[in-house]
């Protein structure tokens, strides 16, 4: 009669036969993927203006003048423009060393003066 109280038996004292947690991960096979060609990645980066070297960076042509004053009310505005127009505006901005905001204000003023 020993070991039968509240359904106790000698079998409960033995280890469970169930697999341990995470044991299935050991049997999972990894998918082998080919490594990326480092030279091709570097060439693609260079084509887009990204350099993976750790050399010192070349200084920018000239620091931009006309940063906004601390209390100037500025708003972030996201617009879509053609890449040619964007390049032209950035070239104009860099040549004059002014903020793009000032270039756009001058363009608006010139447009309004021709309309009246």
Number of C-alpha atoms within 10 A of each C-alpha: 4 7 10 9 8 6 7 11 11 9 9 9 8 7 7 9 6 6 8 8 7 8 9 9 8 7 8 8 7 6 6 6 6 6 6 8 8 9 9 10 11 14 14 13 13 12 9 8 8 11 14 10 8 6 7 6 8 6 7 7 9 10 10 14 11 12 8 11 8 7 6 7 7 10 6 5 5 6 5 6 9 7 9 9 10 12 12 11 15 15 12 15 18 17 12 12 15 17 17 15 13 12 16 13 11 12 12 11 11 11 11 10 9 7 6 5
